[in-house]
Amino acid sequence: MTQSIAAPRLSKKIQSLQGGAESSFVRMVRMASSVPDLISLGRGDPDVPTPPHIVEAALRVIQSQRVNYTAPVGMPELREAIAHKLKVENGLTYDPATEVIVTAGAQEAMSVVMQTLLDPGDEVLLPDPYYTAYEMAIGLTGGVVKRVPTAAEDDFEVKVDAIEACITPRSRVLVLVSPNNPTGAVISAATLAQIAELVLKHNLIVISDELYEKIIFDGAEAPSIVHLPGMFERTIIINGFSKTYCMTGFRVGYLAGPAALVTPMQEVHHTLTICAPTASQHAALAALTGSQDCVIEIVGIFAARRRVLLDALTRAGIPYPQPAGAFFAFADIRKTGLTSADFAMKALTEAAVLVFPGTQYGPGGEGFLRISYLAEPSAIETAVARLGDVF
């Protein structure tokens, strides 16, 4: 008798997180690879070159042939530079030895924080729409996402009443991403003050994702909640170099917070990556300690492209909530009667434009498209004109 051999299976956890069917995101990316004359306004990866002095710092290390591990928490001089940046630019004081960890990108920092803070069943309050990596990072711990609705009429700024309505006895963490991916929303100082009171009332921990802090426009400000009374002790800042310095592929970011929370994160980080890439850490050090004129130039390029995108959407008659920061407009296609996924698929197949449906970023994105301006202005104008025909 031949014994049957059971096929290997995935864990129930990963099956429940990923689902059985191919996602619209994966399907669209696969299809886009064969679309002639495609214009992509879907990316979140800056196409602007990394400043030369940053690249040269990485090259010097590679050419030295001494690309060994650094201290797991990051090179001391880089942690000192991060602490100095937080002090000078943000008015926040952190001990570089015990309150800063250099990570393999901001996305690793998300996983480190969730693995350290959450037990199975703990709830994370996540304003919806949201960057979907948070959902996966939470789910992998056995945590539960509690989606906090936001509204286009508020430019998708999260409101304190909406947060409070979602709080239960299992609520543990509140995630604030400002400026926001995918909506471009920025949380005002007045709203942050209300949120801080709520956090203290319900004994929550805050993750303050400030990755897009310098990508802000029209006089907007993106203050950190850490400044408010009682927030330093219960907030973890996540930040990095990918967006401000166009260093996405370098994979280097950081987290900062009180030693009581950050020290236990060191071993989790070590287990995941040992340390951030050594050459990338040297590049990040050059980014922080070198001239910041490159940041002014990069943000200027983004500002000009944003203006092109918003003006083109207005000409095409496609409405949008005002995006105060990040790389995106969250275009409103509700009056077409199409779902976000159906509209995005029509845009791909009929107009050769790749944009992503709002539902890729949570249920609250239904009726919207995430459109990035990470392309040349002429391509942005052509793509939006094509979208206007579909609209």
C-alpha positions in Angstrom: 0.0 0.0 0.0 1.3 3.4 -1.0 1.2 5.9 1.9 -0.2 9.3 0.9 2.0 12.2 1.8 0.2 15.3 2.9 1.2 18.5 1.1 3.0 21.2 3.1 0.6 23.9 4.4 0.9 27.5 5.4 0.2 28.5 9.0 -3.4 29.3 9.7 -2.2 32.8 10.8 -0.7 33.7 7.4 -3.7 32.1 5.6 -6.1 34.3 7.5 -4.0 37.4 6.9 -3.4 36.9 3.2 -6.7 35.3 2.2 -6.9 32.7 -0.5 -7.4 34.8 -3.6 -4.9 37.0 -5.5 -5.3 40.6 -4.2 -6.2 43.3 -6.6 -2.8 44.9 -6.0 -0.9 41.8 -7.0 -3.2 41.3 -10.0 -2.8 44.9 -11.2 1.0 44.9 -10.9 1.2 41.6 -12.8 -1.1 42.9 -15.5 0.7 46.3 -15.7 3.9 44.6 -16.8 2.4 43.8 -20.2 0.4 47.1 -20.8 1.9 49.1 -23.7 2.5 52.8 -23.2 1.9 52.4 -19.4 2.2 55.4 -17.1 2.5 54.4 -13.5 1.2 56.8 -10.8 1.0 54.0 -8.2 4.5 54.0 -6.8 5.5 55.2 -3.3 9.2 55.0 -4.2 10.7 58.3 -5.1 12.2 58.4 -8.6 14.5 61.4 -7.7 18.1 60.2 -7.4 19.7 59.8 -4.0 22.0 62.8 -3.3 25.6 62.1 -4.4 27.3 62.6 -1.0 25.0 60.0 0.5 25.8 57.4 -2.2 29.5 58.2 -1.9 29.5 57.5 1.9 28.1 54.0 1.2 30.6 53.4 -1.6 33.5 54.3 0.6 32.5 51.7 3.2 31.9 49.0 0.5 35.3 49.7 -1.1 37.0 49.5 2.3 35.9 45.8 2.3 35.0 46.2 6.0 31.3 45.7 5.8 30.9 43.8 9.1 28.0 43.9 11.5 27.6 47.1 13.5 26.3 47.1 17.0 22.8 45.6 16.8 21.1 48.9 17.8 23.1 50.8 15.2 26.5 52.6 14.9 27.0 54.8 18.0 27.7 57.8 15.8 24.5 57.3 13.8 22.4 57.0 16.9 24.0 60.2 18.2 23.3 61.9 15.0 19.6 60.8 15.1 19.3 62.0 18.7 20.9 65.3 17.7 18.4 65.6 14.8 15.5 64.9 17.1 16.8 67.6 19.5 17.6 70.3 17.0 14.7 69.8 14.5 12.0 68.4 16.7 12.8 69.7 20.2 12.9 66.2 21.7 15.6 64.7 23.9 16.5 61.1 23.6 19.5 59.2 25.0 21.2 57.7 21.9 22.6 54.8 24.0 19.3 53.5 25.4 16.4 55.3 23.5 17.2 55.0 19.8 17.4 51.8 17.6 18.5 51.9 14.0 16.4 49.5 12.0 16.3 48.0 8.5 13.9 50.6 7.3 10.9 52.1 9.0 8.9 49.0 8.1 11.1 46.8 10.3 10.6 49.3 13.1 6.8 48.6 12.8 7.3 44.9 13.3 9.7 45.4 16.2 7.3 47.6 18.0 4.3 45.4 17.4 6.2 42.2 18.4 7.3 43.9 21.6 4.1 45.5 22.7 1.3 43.2 21.7 -0.1 39.9 23.1 -2.6 37.9 21.1 -6.0 39.6 21.2 -4.6 43.1 22.0 -6.2 45.7 19.8 -4.5 48.4 17.8 -6.4 51.5 16.9 -5.6 52.2 13.2 -7.1 55.2 11.4 -8.6 53.9 8.1 -7.4 54.3 5.3 -4.0 53.1 6.4 -0.7 51.9 5.2 -1.3 48.1 4.9 2.0 47.0 6.3 0.6 47.9 9.7 -2.2 45.5 9.3 0.2 42.6 8.6 2.6 43.6 11.4 -0.3 43.6 13.8 -1.7 40.4 12.6 1.5 38.5 12.8 1.6 39.1 16.5 -2.0 37.8 17.0 -3.1 41.4 17.6 -6.4 42.8 16.3 -6.8 45.8 14.0 -9.6 48.2 15.2 -10.2 50.4 12.2 -10.9 54.1 13.1 -13.0 55.7 10.3 -11.9 59.0 8.8 -13.8 61.1 6.3 -13.0 62.8 3.1 -15.0 65.8 4.3 -12.3 66.2 7.0 -9.5 65.7 4.5 -9.1 62.3 6.2 -7.8 63.8 9.5 -8.5 61.4 12.3 -10.9 62.8 14.9 -10.8 62.1 18.6 -14.5 61.1 18.8 -14.0 58.4 16.2 -11.0 57.0 18.1 -12.9 56.9 21.4 -15.8 55.1 19.8 -13.5 52.3 18.8 -11.8 51.8 22.3 -12.5 48.6 24.2 -11.0 47.0 27.3 -8.5 45.2 24.9 -7.3 48.5 23.3 -3.5 48.7 23.7 -1.9 50.8 20.9 -2.9 53.8 18.8 -1.1 54.4 15.5 -0.8 57.9 14.2 0.7 58.4 10.7 1.1 62.1 9.9 1.6 63.0 7.1 -0.4 60.0 6.0 0.1 57.4 3.4 -2.2 57.0 1.5 -4.4 60.1 2.0 -1.8 62.9 2.5 -3.7 63.9 5.7 -1.9 65.8 8.4 -3.1 65.8 12.1 -3.3 69.3 13.5 -1.9 70.4 16.8 -5.4 71.0 18.2 -6.5 67.5 17.3 -3.3 66.0 18.7 -4.0 67.8 22.0 -7.4 66.1 22.2 -5.9 62.7 21.2 -3.3 63.0 24.0 -5.9 63.5 26.6 -7.7 60.4 25.3 -4.5 58.4 25.3 -3.9 59.2 29.0 -7.5 58.5 29.9 -7.4 55.0 28.4 -3.7 54.2 29.2 -2.8 53.6 25.5 0.7 53.5 23.9 1.1 55.7 20.8 3.1 54.8 17.6 3.9 58.1 15.9 4.9 57.4 12.4 6.7 60.5 11.2 8.4 59.2 8.0 6.9 61.9 5.8 7.5 64.7 8.3 9.3 67.0 5.8 7.1 66.2 2.9 4.5 68.9 3.8 3.1 71.8 1.8 1.0 75.0 1.8 2.3 76.1 5.2 1.1 72.9 6.9 2.8 71.7 10.1 3.1 68.1 11.3 3.8 68.4 15.0 4.8 65.3 17.1 2.4 64.2 19.9 5.5 63.6 22.0 5.6 67.3 23.0 2.3 67.0 24.9 2.2 66.3 28.6 2.6 62.6 29.5 3.3 61.5 25.9 7.0 61.0 26.0 6.6 58.1 28.4 4.1 56.3 26.2 5.1 57.2 22.6 7.4 55.4 20.1 8.5 57.5 17.1 9.1 55.7 13.8 11.1 57.6 11.2 13.7 57.0 8.5 15.5 58.2 5.5 13.6 56.7 2.6 11.4 59.6 1.7 13.2 62.7 2.8 16.5 61.6 1.2 15.2 59.3 -1.5 16.9 56.3 0.1 14.2 53.6 -0.2 16.5 50.8 -1.3 19.1 51.5 1.4 16.7 50.1 4.0 17.6 52.2 7.0 15.2 53.8 9.5 14.9 54.2 13.3 12.7 54.2 16.3 13.0 56.4 19.3 11.2 56.3 22.7 11.6 55.9 26.4 14.1 53.4 27.6 11.5 51.4 29.4 9.9 50.5 26.1 12.9 50.7 23.7 15.3 48.5 25.7 13.1 45.3 25.4 12.9 46.0 21.6 16.6 45.5 21.1 16.5 41.7 21.2 13.5 41.6 18.9 15.3 43.8 16.4 18.4 41.7 16.7 16.4 38.5 16.0 14.9 40.0 12.9 17.9 41.6 11.2 20.9 41.6 13.6 21.6 45.1 12.4 20.6 47.5 9.6 23.0 47.2 6.6 26.3 48.7 7.5 26.9 50.7 4.3 23.4 52.0 4.6 24.1 53.2 8.1 27.1 55.2 6.9 24.9 56.6 4.1 22.3 57.7 6.7 25.0 59.3 8.8 26.1 61.3 5.8 22.5 62.3 5.2 22.1 63.7 8.7 25.5 65.3 9.1 25.9 66.7 5.6 24.3 69.8 4.0 20.5 69.8 4.1 20.3 71.7 0.9 19.5 68.5 -0.8 16.3 68.1 1.3 15.2 71.6 0.2 15.8 70.7 -3.4 14.0 67.3 -3.1 11.0 68.7 -1.4 10.9 71.5 -4.0 10.7 68.9 -6.8 7.9 67.1 -4.9 6.0 70.4 -4.4 6.1 71.2 -8.1 4.9 67.8 -9.1 2.1 67.9 -6.5 0.9 71.2 -8.0 0.9 69.6 -11.5 -1.1 66.6 -10.2 -3.7 68.6 -8.3 -4.1 71.1 -11.2 -4.5 68.2 -13.6 -7.1 66.5 -11.4 -9.0 69.8 -11.2 -9.0 70.2 -15.1 -10.2 66.6 -15.4 -13.0 67.3 -13.1 -11.9 64.6 -10.6 -12.4 65.8 -7.0 -10.0 65.1 -4.2 -9.6 66.0 -0.5 -6.7 68.4 0.1 -3.5 66.4 0.7 -1.2 68.5 3.0 1.7 66.1 2.9 3.3 62.8 1.6 3.4 61.9 -2.1 -0.3 61.3 -2.9 -3.7 62.5 -3.7 -6.6 60.4 -2.7 -8.9 61.0 -5.7 -12.7 60.8 -5.2 -14.4 58.6 -7.8 -17.6 57.9 -5.9 -19.9 59.6 -8.3 -19.0 57.3 -11.1 -20.8 54.5 -9.3 -17.8 52.2 -9.8 -15.9 50.5 -7.0 -12.4 51.6 -6.4 -11.1 48.3 -7.8 -13.3 48.4 -10.9 -12.2 52.0 -11.7 -8.5 51.2 -11.2 -8.8 48.2 -13.5 -10.6 50.3 -16.2 -7.8 52.9 -15.8 -5.2 50.1 -16.4 -6.9 48.3 -19.2 -8.5 51.2 -21.1 -6.2 54.2 -20.3 -2.8 52.4 -19.6 -2.5 54.2 -16.3 -1.6 52.3 -13.1 -3.2 53.7 -9.9 -4.2 51.7 -6.9 -7.8 51.4 -5.5 -8.4 53.0 -2.2 -9.5 49.7 -0.8 -5.9 48.5 -1.0 -5.5 50.7 2.1 -8.5 49.5 4.1 -12.3 49.5 3.7 -12.4 53.3 4.3 -10.7 53.8 1.0 -13.7 52.6 -1.0 -14.7 55.2 -3.6 -11.1 56.6 -3.9 -7.9 56.1 -5.8 -4.4 56.6 -4.5 -2.5 58.6 -7.1 1.1 59.4 -6.6 3.1 62.2 -8.2 6.4 60.3 -8.4 6.8 60.8 -12.1 7.9 63.5 -14.5 5.3 66.4 -14.8 4.5 65.7 -18.4 3.8 62.0 -17.6 1.5 63.1 -14.7 -0.5 65.5 -16.9 -0.9 62.8 -19.6 -1.9 60.1 -17.1 -4.5 62.3 -15.4 -6.0 63.4 -18.7 -6.4 59.7 -19.5 -8.0 59.1 -16.1 -10.3 62.0 -16.8 -11.6 60.2 -19.9 -12.4 57.2 -17.8 -14.0 59.3 -15.1 
